[in-house]
Amino acid sequence: MPTLGQFTSVDPIEGGADNGYSYPTDPNSQFDLDGKKINWGEIGDVLSMASVVTAFCPLPTCQAVTVALGAASPSLIAA
């Protein structure tokens, strides 16, 4: 019942609120109770690191991977 600020059933994920029927007290804190949120910053860091590592490889395949990873990293970090 949104008008009362409560759900009609108990939240299946524990934590986030004292009352199992209420909305979380601070939904903007980005605290991930169930671990389902994707951390794009960490994925971007891994891609950037892989781009640096493959940059030192002289093979054409490695150079193509470096270009692809370098292009993908900034777009993922911004997401």
MIFIVEX-998201 format. One record per residue (C-alpha): x, y, z; residue in one letter; residue number from 1. Coordinates in Angstrom, 1 decimal, always signed. Example, Ala and Ser with C-alpha at 12.3 -4.5 7.8 and 13.67 -1.06 7.14 Angstrom:
! residues 2
<atom><u>+12.3</u><v>-4.5</v><w>+7.8</w><aa>a</aa><i>1</i></atom>
<atom><u>+13.7</u><v>-1.1</v><w>+7.1</w><aa>s</aa><i>2</i></atom>
! end
This chain:
! residues 79
<atom><u>+0.0</u><v>+0.0</v><w>+0.0</w><aa>m</aa><i>1</i></atom>
<atom><u>+2.1</u><v>+2.9</v><w>-1.3</w><aa>p</aa><i>2</i></atom>
<atom><u>-0.2</u><v>+5.5</v><w>+0.3</w><aa>t</aa><i>3</i></atom>
<atom><u>+0.8</u><v>+4.2</v><w>+3.7</w><aa>l</aa><i>4</i></atom>
<atom><u>+4.4</u><v>+3.6</v><w>+2.8</w><aa>g</aa><i>5</i></atom>
<atom><u>+4.1</u><v>-0.1</v><w>+3.3</w><aa>q</aa><i>6</i></atom>
<atom><u>+4.3</u><v>-3.3</v><w>+1.2</w><aa>f</aa><i>7</i></atom>
<atom><u>+1.4</u><v>-5.8</v><w>+1.3</w><aa>t</aa><i>8</i></atom>
<atom><u>+3.8</u><v>-8.7</v><w>+2.1</w><aa>s</aa><i>9</i></atom>
<atom><u>+7.0</u><v>-9.1</v><w>+4.1</w><aa>v</aa><i>10</i></atom>
<atom><u>+10.2</u><v>-8.2</v><w>+2.2</w><aa>d</aa><i>11</i></atom>
<atom><u>+12.0</u><v>-11.5</v><w>+1.5</w><aa>p</aa><i>12</i></atom>
<atom><u>+15.4</u><v>-9.9</v><w>+1.9</w><aa>i</aa><i>13</i></atom>
<atom><u>+16.3</u><v>-9.2</v><w>+5.5</w><aa>e</aa><i>14</i></atom>
<atom><u>+17.8</u><v>-5.9</v><w>+6.5</w><aa>g</aa><i>15</i></atom>
<atom><u>+17.3</u><v>-2.4</v><w>+5.2</w><aa>g</aa><i>16</i></atom>
<atom><u>+14.4</u><v>-1.6</v><w>+7.5</w><aa>a</aa><i>17</i></atom>
<atom><u>+13.3</u><v>-2.3</v><w>+11.1</w><aa>d</aa><i>18</i></atom>
<atom><u>+9.8</u><v>-3.3</v><w>+9.9</w><aa>n</aa><i>19</i></atom>
<atom><u>+9.5</u><v>-6.1</v><w>+7.3</w><aa>g</aa><i>20</i></atom>
<atom><u>+6.5</u><v>-4.4</v><w>+5.6</w><aa>y</aa><i>21</i></atom>
<atom><u>+8.0</u><v>-0.9</v><w>+5.3</w><aa>s</aa><i>22</i></atom>
<atom><u>+10.0</u><v>+0.6</v><w>+2.5</w><aa>y</aa><i>23</i></atom>
<atom><u>+13.7</u><v>+0.9</v><w>+3.1</w><aa>p</aa><i>24</i></atom>
<atom><u>+14.6</u><v>+4.0</v><w>+5.0</w><aa>t</aa><i>25</i></atom>
<atom><u>+17.2</u><v>+5.2</v><w>+2.6</w><aa>d</aa><i>26</i></atom>
<atom><u>+16.9</u><v>+3.6</v><w>-0.9</w><aa>p</aa><i>27</i></atom>
<atom><u>+19.5</u><v>+6.1</v><w>-2.3</w><aa>n</aa><i>28</i></atom>
<atom><u>+22.4</u><v>+4.8</v><w>-0.2</w><aa>s</aa><i>29</i></atom>
<atom><u>+23.1</u><v>+2.2</v><w>-2.8</w><aa>q</aa><i>30</i></atom>
<atom><u>+23.6</u><v>-0.5</v><w>+0.0</w><aa>f</aa><i>31</i></atom>
<atom><u>+23.2</u><v>-3.8</v><w>-1.8</w><aa>d</aa><i>32</i></atom>
<atom><u>+21.5</u><v>-6.2</v><w>+0.7</w><aa>l</aa><i>33</i></atom>
<atom><u>+21.4</u><v>-9.2</v><w>-1.5</w><aa>d</aa><i>34</i></atom>
<atom><u>+24.6</u><v>-8.8</v><w>-3.6</w><aa>g</aa><i>35</i></atom>
<atom><u>+22.8</u><v>-8.6</v><w>-7.0</w><aa>k</aa><i>36</i></atom>
<atom><u>+24.0</u><v>-5.1</v><w>-8.0</w><aa>k</aa><i>37</i></atom>
<atom><u>+26.7</u><v>-5.1</v><w>-10.6</w><aa>i</aa><i>38</i></atom>
<atom><u>+29.7</u><v>-3.1</v><w>-9.7</w><aa>n</aa><i>39</i></atom>
<atom><u>+30.6</u><v>-1.5</v><w>-13.1</w><aa>w</aa><i>40</i></atom>
<atom><u>+33.6</u><v>+0.4</v><w>-11.6</w><aa>g</aa><i>41</i></atom>
<atom><u>+35.3</u><v>-2.9</v><w>-10.7</w><aa>e</aa><i>42</i></atom>
<atom><u>+34.6</u><v>-4.3</v><w>-14.1</w><aa>i</aa><i>43</i></atom>
<atom><u>+36.0</u><v>-1.2</v><w>-15.8</w><aa>g</aa><i>44</i></atom>
<atom><u>+39.1</u><v>-1.5</v><w>-13.6</w><aa>d</aa><i>45</i></atom>
<atom><u>+39.7</u><v>-5.1</v><w>-14.7</w><aa>v</aa><i>46</i></atom>
<atom><u>+39.2</u><v>-4.2</v><w>-18.4</w><aa>l</aa><i>47</i></atom>
<atom><u>+41.6</u><v>-1.3</v><w>-18.0</w><aa>s</aa><i>48</i></atom>
<atom><u>+44.2</u><v>-3.5</v><w>-16.4</w><aa>m</aa><i>49</i></atom>
<atom><u>+43.8</u><v>-6.1</v><w>-19.1</w><aa>a</aa><i>50</i></atom>
<atom><u>+44.3</u><v>-3.4</v><w>-21.7</w><aa>s</aa><i>51</i></atom>
<atom><u>+47.6</u><v>-2.3</v><w>-20.1</w><aa>v</aa><i>52</i></atom>
<atom><u>+48.8</u><v>-5.9</v><w>-19.9</w><aa>v</aa><i>53</i></atom>
<atom><u>+48.0</u><v>-6.7</v><w>-23.5</w><aa>t</aa><i>54</i></atom>
<atom><u>+49.6</u><v>-3.5</v><w>-24.6</w><aa>a</aa><i>55</i></atom>
<atom><u>+53.0</u><v>-5.0</v><w>-24.1</w><aa>f</aa><i>56</i></atom>
<atom><u>+52.3</u><v>-8.0</v><w>-26.3</w><aa>c</aa><i>57</i></atom>
<atom><u>+53.7</u><v>-7.6</v><w>-29.8</w><aa>p</aa><i>58</i></atom>
<atom><u>+51.3</u><v>-10.0</v><w>-31.5</w><aa>l</aa><i>59</i></atom>
<atom><u>+48.6</u><v>-8.4</v><w>-33.7</w><aa>p</aa><i>60</i></atom>
<atom><u>+45.9</u><v>-10.3</v><w>-31.8</w><aa>t</aa><i>61</i></atom>
<atom><u>+47.0</u><v>-8.7</v><w>-28.5</w><aa>c</aa><i>62</i></atom>
<atom><u>+47.0</u><v>-5.3</v><w>-30.1</w><aa>q</aa><i>63</i></atom>
<atom><u>+43.5</u><v>-5.7</v><w>-31.3</w><aa>a</aa><i>64</i></atom>
<atom><u>+42.4</u><v>-6.8</v><w>-27.8</w><aa>v</aa><i>65</i></atom>
<atom><u>+44.1</u><v>-3.7</v><w>-26.4</w><aa>t</aa><i>66</i></atom>
<atom><u>+42.2</u><v>-1.4</v><w>-28.7</w><aa>v</aa><i>67</i></atom>
<atom><u>+38.9</u><v>-3.1</v><w>-27.9</w><aa>a</aa><i>68</i></atom>
<atom><u>+39.5</u><v>-3.1</v><w>-24.2</w><aa>l</aa><i>69</i></atom>
<atom><u>+40.6</u><v>+0.5</v><w>-24.2</w><aa>g</aa><i>70</i></atom>
<atom><u>+37.4</u><v>+1.5</v><w>-26.1</w><aa>a</aa><i>71</i></atom>
<atom><u>+35.2</u><v>-0.5</v><w>-23.7</w><aa>a</aa><i>72</i></atom>
<atom><u>+36.6</u><v>+0.7</v><w>-20.4</w><aa>s</aa><i>73</i></atom>
<atom><u>+35.5</u><v>+4.3</v><w>-20.3</w><aa>p</aa><i>74</i></atom>
<atom><u>+32.0</u><v>+3.5</v><w>-21.4</w><aa>s</aa><i>75</i></atom>
<atom><u>+31.6</u><v>+0.9</v><w>-18.6</w><aa>l</aa><i>76</i></atom>
<atom><u>+33.0</u><v>+3.2</v><w>-16.0</w><aa>i</aa><i>77</i></atom>
<atom><u>+30.6</u><v>+5.9</v><w>-16.9</w><aa>a</aa><i>78</i></atom>
<atom><u>+27.6</u><v>+3.5</v><w>-16.7</w><aa>a</aa><i>79</i></atom>
! end
